[in-house]
């Protein structure tokens, strides 16, 4: 049970991490522009990874637990 609780916490932080850095990329693009580094592509990739991870986690939750 403790391992499952830890896994649930890590899962939540993975999603929030992708959102945080995606929003950071958008903010950086607004503040610094994209001439030296394309922050908007970086942000887009982080948001895409958020949705990929979220979908994967939802599919895992729908599967019956293995014994």
C-alpha positions, 0 to 999 in steps of 0.5 A: 500500500505504501508503494502505491501511495508513493507512486500516486504522489510521483505521478501527480508531480510528473504532471505538474512538472510538465505544466510548470515548465510549459508555462515557464517556456511561454513566459520566457518567450514573452519576456525574452523572445525566441530569437536565440531559443524557441521557448514556444516549441519547448513549451509546446513539447512540455504540454504535449508530454503532459497530455501523453503522460496523463493519458497513459496514467488514466489507462493504467488506472482503468486496468484492474490491479495485478495480483 
